[in-house]
């Protein structure tokens, strides 16, 4: 092996580029972040050959003084890290690696002008050779141009995909920037053909138009706008109603202080918030912004800045979870169709069926009794009809047909009643005793790390209703568990709780197990198929759906109702054509 020696600057920059520059989209991401940090409000992006032949970004930001242009292309030279404090990073870029890394694997040109300069200045880099700044024509701002990516590292060029695939990744980067800064005017072209032309937005209507432009009008139609604040943390954005779920995670955007990130803490919180409203294998769609003090988040954990580390992970997790859970809890079946108030003077009961017999699920109140199978629709004035309307009939003992102001409503009566019972049981379970001693303590074998966690988090375990004693170097005796989980798999419960405590500093495992049991009880207690309901009973179920949280889906994530607009019915029968 040769002796230790310093690597030359060109090779050092190429090694750095291997960490930062994976494909053309990586180049565009870095150039756009620089433009945003410079205060740009207008961006022109020109691409050729899926970004491999050309990526040019022109911005109207503050520009770079002529004397600093060579410095901008040196590694670890930056204007963004004031005071050298990595604990308070308020910009998207801060390492000073992007431009020299890009320039080391391409033919690169940088042209810039500040407001105080009479003309622009230009500098070029090719094969690691840096030219001196030259006078040039150009407006205030910066033009960064990269040509022939990986021309001097052909082995890396072989890993690039087709032009179409690379363009797709480039467009994703543009969408990220468009979402994080709706006030930005942005134009994108490829091979001389315009692809995106997005005007800057300075109003709520304009911001929603930006969401529709980027993610589609269908997302916006199903989106729930929310804002949630607590203890210096701010969470807001748009989350699609559970009915608008996706087969893949292609519509999930989470921004921390304006930076798009992937974070397992946040992913876990989102997954928990959607836990009982999504069908298995489906994924939620959202655009969420989290704002917090810069010292509470470490962005210096990944070369491409895709990941962050929260200094108070448990606080952030609980905040995101509670915020999303609250907005999803406000969803009600039928509310999307109309905001008309629910009628209170039609004698409709507001509770579910009551079931007798030992061990049966009991819910306060009952639907009104009656022998009539058919009953005339109530006379209502404009705006008086409730969101889900009034029942017309029962179809095959499974579906309720109802008429509302928009047209026809179909309700899966079992799925709807299952959600109503589930939410009622959750409320009742909240008041249960916190823990119940086991008649015979359960002995659980743990690994050394699990045992250490159990000892460190004994207080947290007790708060969750789990009490245990250490028996030996790898065994504990569980002496108490929450009442509803008595008789369950105690060992699995303890291990799941400890795993959560290690990752998040908190655990929802006990609540999840309890909710799984309640969901099973609700499923068995809900009205079954082929149960003949009277019109008053059907109407009572509709009214309960309108008042129950998350009633648009059953406990397993299946939809409980669908709306067929009158216009669609007219189309079927070619009315008015």
C-alpha positions, 0 to 999 in steps of 0.5 A: 500500500502506498504512503499517505498523501493528500488528494488533489482538489479535483478528485476531492470535489469528485468524491464529494459529488458522489455523495451529493450529485446522484443524477440530474435531479440532484443538480437541479435541487442544489441550484434551486435551493441556492436561488431560494436562499438568494431571495429569488421570486422568479425562476426560469429553468431550461433542461435538455436531454433529461438534464444530462445535456443541460440544466440552466437556472436563472433567478432574480435573487441578490446575485454574487459580487464579482470578487466572490465568484471564484470563492463560490466554486471552492469547497466549504465556502458559503455565505449562509452559515453566519457565525459558524453556528450549525445549531441555527441553520435558517437556509436550505444550503449551508455546506458550500459543497454543491457548486464545486461538486457540480462543477467537478463532473460537468462543464459549468458556467456561473454568471451573476450580478448584484444591484450595485454592479454596472454589469454582470460577471461570468466564470467557467469551470471545465475538468477542474480548471477555473477561469478568471471572472469576465465581464458579461451582460445580464440582469441582477440575479444569477444564471447557473448553467451545467452542461454534459453531466458526468462527461469526465466520469463516464462510469457514473453516466452509465447509471443514469436512466432514460431521458423520460425517467430523468425528466420525471425526477427533475419535475419532482424537484420542481414540484417540491419547490413550487409547493414549499414557496407558493409565492414563487413564479416558476417556468420550466421547459425541456428541449425548448418546450414549456412544461410548467408555467406557475404564477406566484400566489399571494392569497389563500385562493392563489395558494390553493390554485398552486396546490391544484396545479402541482397535485391536480384538482382532484387532490384539492377537492378532497383536501382538508386544510388545517392549522395546528399550533402548540408550544412554539410548533406550527403544523399546517397544510392540506391532508386528503380525506381518507377516501382519497388514498393512494396505492403508493406513497407518491403524494406525500410531501412533508416540509420542515422549515421549508425543507422537504424531508423524509423522517421516520418519526414523522412517518410513524406519526402520520401512519398512526393518525391514519391508523383506523381510517385507511384500507390496508395497503393504501397510503394517505396523500398530504402536503404538510408544513412543520415550522419550529425553532431552528435550534430544535432540528439538526439538518446536518445529518445527510449529504443531500439534506434529505433527512433531519434529526429532531432534538425533541423527537417525542414532542414532534411525534406527538404534535404531528400525531395529535394535529392530524388526528384532530383534523381527521376526527372532524370528518363526518359522512356527508359533510362534504356535500353540504354545510346545512345544519342537522334538523333537531325537530324531526324525532330522529334518535341520535344513538344506535341499535341496542343489543341484549344478551350476556356479553353483548355490546350496549350503546346508550339509546336506541333507534325508534321502534316502528312497524312501518317499512315505508314512510313519506319523505319529510317536507323540507325547505331549501337548505333544511335537508341534512347532509345524508338526506332521508332514507328511501329503502333498503337494498338486499338487506345490505345498503340504505338508499337515501335522497339528499339535496345532491342526489342519491346516497348509498350507505353500507349499513354494517360498515357505518354502524361499525364505525359508530359503535367503535367511536362510542366504545373508545369514549367509554373505554377512556374512563376505565381503570388504568391498570389491573393486577394479573392473577398470575404474573406473566414471566417475559424473557427480554434481551439485555437491551430490552431489559435496560429499556424496561428499567429506564422507562419504568415510569412511562410503562406505569403510566401506560398501565403496565407494571413489571418487576425484574426477575433476572438478567433477562426476565421480568414479571408483568404484574399488571396491564390495562383492564381491556388487555387482560388475557392477551399476548402480554409478552408481545405487548411489552416488547412492542411498547419497549420498541416504541419507547426506544424509537420515539421515547413514547408508545401508542402500543397499548392504545393500539391494542385496546383499539384493535379489541374495540374494533373487533367488538364493534364489528361483532356488535354492528347490525348485520347484513339482511337485518331488516330496518324500518325507515325511522331506523335507517334515518336514525343511522344516517343522523348518527353518521353525520355526528360521528367522527371519521364516519366516512370509513369503517374501522378497517378503512372501507368507505361507509357511503357514496354520493351519486349526483343527480347530474350523473343520474341524468346522464345515465338516462340521457335526460336533457340531451 
